[in-house]
């Protein structure tokens, strides 16, 4: 699966209509001028499409930072799900 940064960019362009030219790893959500409704929409799409939960990402977080945090959360969630389905604890 693609990294969360790429998934964020895909949804920002495709779902929220942010021009691709405005997006870079260093840009923040605040700089994109995403309002709270747009952030909620983004959170819902990321959860529904990719199973990634976005929870209270700060506006001053860069897209690269958000992607890294979401990748970390996704890995953590996957590890927990594996542990839940493997009661013996084997890997």
C-alpha positions as CSV (number, residue, x, y, z in Angstrom):
1,X,0.0,0.0,0.0
2,X,1.2,3.5,-0.7
3,X,2.5,5.7,2.1
4,X,0.1,7.9,3.9
5,X,1.6,11.1,2.5
6,X,0.7,9.9,-1.0
7,X,-2.8,8.9,0.1
8,X,-3.2,12.3,1.7
9,X,-2.2,14.1,-1.5
10,X,-4.5,11.9,-3.5
11,X,-7.5,12.8,-1.3
12,X,-6.6,16.5,-1.0
13,X,-6.5,16.8,-4.8
14,X,-9.3,14.3,-5.7
15,X,-11.8,14.7,-2.9
16,X,-11.2,18.2,-1.6
17,X,-10.2,19.8,-4.8
18,X,-6.9,21.3,-3.6
19,X,-4.7,22.2,-6.6
20,X,-1.8,19.7,-6.9
21,X,0.6,22.7,-7.5
22,X,-0.1,23.9,-3.9
23,X,1.0,20.5,-2.4
24,X,4.5,19.6,-1.2
25,X,5.8,17.7,1.8
26,X,6.7,21.0,3.5
27,X,3.2,22.6,3.2
28,X,1.0,22.7,6.3
29,X,-2.7,22.2,6.7
30,X,-2.9,25.8,7.8
31,X,-1.2,27.0,4.7
32,X,-3.7,25.0,2.6
33,X,-6.4,26.9,4.4
34,X,-8.4,23.8,5.2
35,X,-11.3,24.6,7.5
36,X,-12.6,22.3,10.1
37,X,-15.2,20.8,7.8
38,X,-12.6,20.0,5.2
39,X,-10.4,18.3,7.9
40,X,-13.4,16.2,9.0
41,X,-14.1,15.2,5.4
42,X,-10.5,14.3,5.0
43,X,-10.5,12.2,8.2
44,X,-13.7,10.4,7.1
45,X,-12.3,9.6,3.6
46,X,-8.9,8.4,5.0
47,X,-10.8,6.1,7.4
48,X,-13.3,4.8,4.9
49,X,-10.8,4.3,2.0
50,X,-7.7,3.2,3.8
51,X,-8.5,2.4,7.4
52,X,-6.3,5.2,8.6
53,X,-7.6,7.2,11.6
54,X,-6.8,10.9,11.6
55,X,-7.2,12.3,15.0
56,X,-6.6,15.9,15.8
57,X,-3.7,16.6,13.4
58,X,-2.5,20.1,14.2
59,X,-2.8,22.7,11.5
60,X,0.9,23.5,11.7
61,X,1.8,19.9,10.9
62,X,3.4,19.5,7.4
63,X,2.0,17.0,5.0
64,X,5.2,15.0,5.3
65,X,4.8,15.1,9.1
66,X,1.2,14.1,8.9
67,X,2.1,11.2,6.5
68,X,4.8,10.0,8.8
69,X,2.4,10.1,11.8
70,X,-0.3,8.3,9.9
71,X,2.1,5.6,8.7
72,X,3.1,5.1,12.4
73,X,-0.5,4.9,13.5
74,X,-1.3,2.5,10.7
75,X,1.6,0.2,11.6
76,X,0.6,0.3,15.2
77,X,-3.0,-0.5,14.3
78,X,-1.9,-3.4,12.1
79,X,0.3,-4.8,14.9
80,X,-2.6,-4.6,17.4
81,X,-4.9,-6.4,14.9
82,X,-2.4,-9.1,14.4
83,X,-2.0,-9.6,18.1
84,X,-5.7,-9.8,18.5
85,X,-6.0,-12.6,15.9
86,X,-3.0,-14.5,17.2
87,X,-3.8,-15.4,20.8
88,X,-0.7,-17.6,21.1
89,X,1.5,-14.5,20.4
90,X,3.5,-16.2,17.7
91,X,4.7,-14.2,14.7
